[in-house]
Structure formats: structure tokens, C-alpha cells
């Protein structure tokens, strides 16, 4: 049977991707950020799963203003890096797992989460920057990836509790897949940031660190946090953090913390990162 | 009954909700068109002629020509869509953010390096005005 063994949480700032692609990771500006992922790269090399369910949001790349799915799962075999206006990132195409994705879609919809099913999907920095942070610059990605796209651009995004419950439904779907597969679920985006208007540049490290604390051992209550708290306290784009609750919902109630990192700034954004394993794995 | 929108009193912030998306639909779709190199070339060659192909309001068009991002946001533009304009101009997110906050790019970068804009005084319109 397939099982979820671990989860990774990380910001997905586009400038991080540009720093990797342009060989700037040892610059003074970027060095402290990438140092926070040294452990993560070793962990990822030792704990490479068969499949990652990668929860992220599209930033007006694959989905425009014409079509805004709240939750979408990609069932295709391969996904190309999106051209976000300055050419696609020089990273490998992302190989999907269409059989598991189709199984998840059917299971989760029967479980009352009405996912949109996508076949062809160009994946933007929201999905590829986390892969680069964890796996570096390989010629091909070391595992399959199923993109799970969440709307956090058009307000309101799904609530924290809805996201947390979707994670539980994803867990049930993976648990009921017959093939023996080691599956991880990654939640991406955040942490505090605001990219627009006169308040652009807002960072709230107190909010972010409390979120990191509670995601580990108080996640069900954290999922009750209303949207207004995110947008007021963590910036209009800080609401991306609801996506971390999807990944956390798919994990055991009690998890083991393997790594934690927090850094300000990456461009306009506070970067947060956690690695959690299910304790039943040890 | 009007919907509950508790985010109206966050200073310097426009939440891109369904009403704003309705208002900004054509502006945002114009921005999306700049993802194609051929459209970027046509836009750069004659900005006025290119935007006149889109059913935007005169105010939206003027805000685009002026690169007034706060005005574009007030008229339904969303930052991830508007990013296609400043990317076409070869400018960074930090540059665009600095124009929206009314400081130079260097000052904005310095603020971010020093930990970003502090929450204190920036969470509620009331404290913002009195602060």
C-alpha cells in the first residue's frame, strides 16, 4: 500500500529560483538563506520518496483571470516549467504519476472535496522553487510529482480548516492506493509578505514563528485561524500559508520535527521551512 | 445582505476579492497577454495602440501607460497579473514594490534587509492615521 512518510514546508519565492539559476547562492545576500537548506538537501537525498504531492499556488501563469479553480489536481504524465514572462526556468520537466493522481481525484471527490482535474499544466515558481531548494540542480528530478494547485490569489481562498480537512482526505486517498509507494506531501508559499500597495514589504516574524510552532503540535487549532488574521497580520500574500495546512492535515496528529529554519528577507518575503516525519516511520 | 468584508480597515492594502476581479478582468487579461513574446513586442512598439485593443476603462489604460501600480490595483488589477507589465519592462518586483510605497528602490531594499516593514502601526487604519 502507498503511505505518506513525511512532509516538507517551504516558501517558494521566485527570486530564490533566480538566485539558483544564475549561480548566486554564495553571494552575501543569499548565503544565509541557502545555508538553512543544507540539512534539507542531505535529508532529501536520504529520504527521496517515490512521489511528492506538491501543494502550491499558480501565480497567473497556467490559470488566468478567466478560470480560477479553488483546488485542482494534475493527472498528466509530464509538466513543463512555465514561462513567467522572462522565459521558463532552466529546470527539468516534472514527471507526474497519473495513476495515483487519478486515484486521489476519485477518492477525494467521493470524500466531498470537489477537485478540479487538470491534465496539461505548466508549473511556475510556486512548484519548481521548492524542488530546487530540496534537490538542487539535477538533470532530472529524482521522483514523481503530483501538482495540487490551490487558489490563494483571488480572495477568498479556501479556509484553513477546509485546507486541513482536504489534507485528511488526501491521506485517506493515498492510504487506499494498492501499489507500494513512499509518498511525501509538501506545503509551500508564505511566510509573511505583502507585494502590493503602500504597505508592501510587511514582515511579521512573531506571527511567522508562532505559526511554525503551532503547525508542529497544535495544527488542528491553528487551522481555525480566520483569513483576516493572515491578511492583516502577515500581509495580503501571507494568506498563502493556508496551503501548509493541507500538507499538515495529511500527516499523523503527532509528528517528529526534523528541521526548522526561518530567514528574512528573500526579496520581499519572510522564508520559513520545516521538515516533519510521521513518528510511525521511525 | 452585503457580505462580510472585514479587510477594509487594513492600511495601504487592497484585497483582490471577487468584486475587484470583476472590475479588473480586462486589465488582468491584458497583462496575461504579455506572457507571449510577440505581444510584448507589439506592446513595446506602440503601447497606446496595443492597449486600445482591450476593452479597459480610460482610467485603467492611463494607469498602465503611467505605470501607476497603486492606481491599477485600485481599478481591479492584481499584483501577479501586473507583474507581467514590469517584467516586460525588465524591472524587478522590488522596484515595483518601491514605486507603490513611494520610496526609492534602494531605500525599499534597505528596509527589507533590516527586517521589513514592521507590523506596529500598520495593522489598522485608525492606528495608522494617528501614528
Interface residues (C-beta under 8 A of the other chain):
Chain A: X14 X15 X59 X60 X61 X64 X65 X66 X68 X83 X84 X85 X86 X153 X154 X155 X156 X192 X194 X195 X196 X197 X198 X199 X200 X201 X202 X203 X204 X205 X206 X207 X228 X231 X232 X233 X236 X237 X264 X265 X267 X268 X270
Chain B: X6 X7 X10 X11 X12 X13 X14 X15 X16 X17 X18 X21 X24 X25 X28 X29 X31 X32 X34 X35 X69 X70 X73 X78 X79 X80 X81 X83 X84 X87 X88 X93 X94 X97 X100 X101 X102 X108 X111 X112 X113 X115 X116 X117 X118 X119 X122 X123 X124
